[in-house]
């Protein structure tokens, strides 16, 4: 029935956001339509960046979607990379069920998290 999907993140500055998601998080830019849309590939997760407007939710406001990223390195290493880029991170902390989580935000304040599953 459903095969994949897309998490849309509304942003105030497309270039700054593309730079964050590709340069800091290391996601692959799959498609870009100038400042109208950017599609990022995060392995099994597709993320679309969309500019904010009067018709869309304001970036970083409550009720926005939270996007989680699985890590393939120890979460402490991933947190260190984010911190080296000036990103404030809360965690790592136990998330239950053998998952360890670390919480942070993109430049617009959209909530994001890292997840490390028990190996």
N, C-alpha and C positions, 0 to 999 in steps of 0.2 A: 504494500500500500504506500507507505511513505519511504522514500529512499534518499536519505540525506536531508538537506535543509539549508537554511540561511539564517544567521542572526544579523539583524540590521542594527547598526550603531550610528546614531545621529551625531554629527560632529560640527564644530564651529569653524574649523580650518582644515580643509582636506589635505593640503600638503603636509602640515604638521602631523596630522593623524596617520597618513600613509607612512611618513618617516618613522613614527613611533612603532606602528605595527610591523613594519618590515625591518627597520634598523635595530630597535630595542628587543622586540619579541622574536625576530627572525622569521616571520611569516613570509610566504611567497606571494608577490603581487600577481594575480592571475589575469586581471583585466582592469583597465581604468578608462573611464569616459570623462576625461578632463576633471573638472571639479564637481561633476554631477553624480559620480558613482565610482567606487573602487571595490573590487572583489578580491579577497585574500583567501589563500588556501592554508589551513592549519592542520594538515593531515586529513582526518575524517570530518573536519568542521569547516564550513564555509562562512566567512564573515563579509558582510557588505557594509561599506562606509557610505553614508548618505549625508549630504549637507542639511543642516537645520534650516527650517523656514517657519513661517507663521502657521502652516498646516501640519507640521510635525512636532513631536515632543522636543522640548529644549534639551540640548546636550547636558548630561549629568544630573537630570532632575529625577526625583523619586518616581518609581514606577517603570523606570527603564529596565531593559533586559540585562541580566548578569550573564557574562560569558565565562566559561571555565576552560582552561587549557590543561590537558594531561602533559606531564613532563616525562622525558625518557632519560633524565639524569637525576641524581639525588636532588630533592627539592631545595636543600640548603645551597647547592651550587647555582640553581636557577635564581634563587632569591639574591644571591651575591651578584649575579649579572645585572639584575634589575637595579639593585642598590648602587652599583657602579655607574649606572646611567642616571642616577639621581631620583629614582622612583622610590617612594615610601611604601614599605611592605609591612603588613601585620602578619606575623607568623614566621615560620611554619608552626602549625598547631594541629592536634588530632581532630579529625573530622568525623570519626566513627567508622566502623566497618573496615578498619585497616587502611583508611585513606588519611593522608596528611595534606593540609591545605595552607595556602598563603594568600592573603588578600591584598589587592592594590587597585589602582585606578588609572585610566588613561588620561591624557592631558585635559579632557573635558570633565573629568570626575565620574565617568561611567565605571561602575564597579566591575572588577575582573578578579579571577582567582586562578591559582595554580593548584593542581591536584597530583599527588604522587600516590599511586596504588601499591599495596603490598606486593612484593615480587615473589 
